[in-house]
Amino acid sequence: MIIFYRFLSILLFPFLFIFTFIRILKKKENIRSSIEKLFVAGKNNLHYPIWFHGASIGEVRSVFPMIKRLLKAKLNTNILITSTTLTSSQVVEDKFKNEKRVNHVFLPYDINFLTNLFIKKYKPKIAIFIDSEIWPNFIIALKKHRIPALLLNARISHRSFQKWRRIKNTAYKIFSYFDLIISSNQSTMENLKNISIKNIEYFGNLKLLDLNNNNELDQNNKIDFKDKKVWLAVSTHPNEEEFIINAHNEILKQIPNLITVIVPRHISRVNSIAKYLQNREIKYQTISDMKNIDLKSKIILVNAVGKLNELYNSCKTVFIGKSLEKNIAHNSGQNPIEPLKFGCNIIHGPYVKNFEETYNLLGKYKLSQKVTNTDELAKVVIVNLNQNNANDESKINLLKEEAKNIEIKVMTLLEKYVNAI
């Protein structure tokens, strides 16, 4: 199966130019990301002994605390961070813009000759993959070059595991190439043990670590909404905006000075949401700069990335999307840690499969509320807006202690490999 995958990936390489061009047209890639993915053409040729890879924003953010600790411990060591999305690139580069030892490039496509070029160019001595980023050609190339590979916050859903189980021998070979796997949840650990993988540890979800990453908490970076009552719906997916807007209309009956801010997960959808609002004759505003908010608007559509921290700082009632649509229940849920860090009251739907243990933990501390329909959403938002309080700081601090304990345990294992460089 691995041989077939390696052959097929080479065969499909010419078609990746077409695929990438289509993604450029859809604004999911730019010239730089395309060149780096297709040609391993990063901006410098420095050696990066420590290499972290995460697909998108949530994955790379989860290891920021560890990277900061490694930068302090390894004063003369460069660290490479790779990801696959434009938004994650922006987040990494903003975070480490003043740190010359950290570089971000886009991960090349998982094709044999590209993986070897990448390793030859950057010369990593340890590779750390995050979450469900499992690329066979990269993993095989690392094994061939005797470079330790670690998988942090490993997440394999039940659905993915069923696919892996059909090719059990291949799955065993790929996962056994990892020198260490730290699972994000109990079910992933059990799934991997079912295919005879033994080098697994579980301490808790690494994305909790971001709770203690407080650099973004600028209390002066707030939006002045005057006398308006404002709530925020973030990371919304198709059909969820209808729930949000219906809830908005219900809330409006009791809170006439209401503003609902919607930040879709993919800003390419803003135009279609705007058209839906037009059809329902709702006064809205589309903005990319928070300074230009029109307080006469009932709904604000945010058409830009990188604005969430400012909004979390200003709105303490937050609904997190990708949680109301049953059609995507198998791949549902978004990370609630970032708004929680700002003391926001978290509301979510019933479908949170990808972050089930995180939401269960929040539920245990009564830091989040689950809603299943428009009426429930409206009622919870009304209560939160009338109370006008941030979330319980003492409970958040207890969760921060759990995160700190996870970080210490993970760093203890990670340093064993890093110190061997």
Secondary structure, 3 states (H helix, E strand, C coil): CHHHHHHHHHHHHHHHHHHHHHHHHCCCCCHHHHHHHHHCCCCCCCCCCEEEECCCHHHHHHCHHHHHHHHHHCCCCCEEEEECCHHHHHHHHHHCCCCCCEEEEECCCCCHHHHHHHHHHHCCCEEEEECCCCCHHHHHHHHHCCCCEEEEEECCCHHHHHHHHHCHHHHHHHHHCCCEEEECCHHHHHHHHCCCCCCEEECCCHHHHHHHCCCCCCCCCCCCCCCCEEEEEEEECCCHHHHHHHHHHHHHHHCCCEEEEEEECCHHHHHHHHHHHHHCCCCEEEECCHHHCCCCCCEEEECCCCCHHHHHHHCCEEEECCCCCHHHHHHCCCCCHHHHHCCCEEEECCCCHHHHHHHHHHHHCCCEEECCCHHHHHHHHHHHHHHCCCCCHHHHHHHHHHHHHHHHHHHHHHHHHHCCC
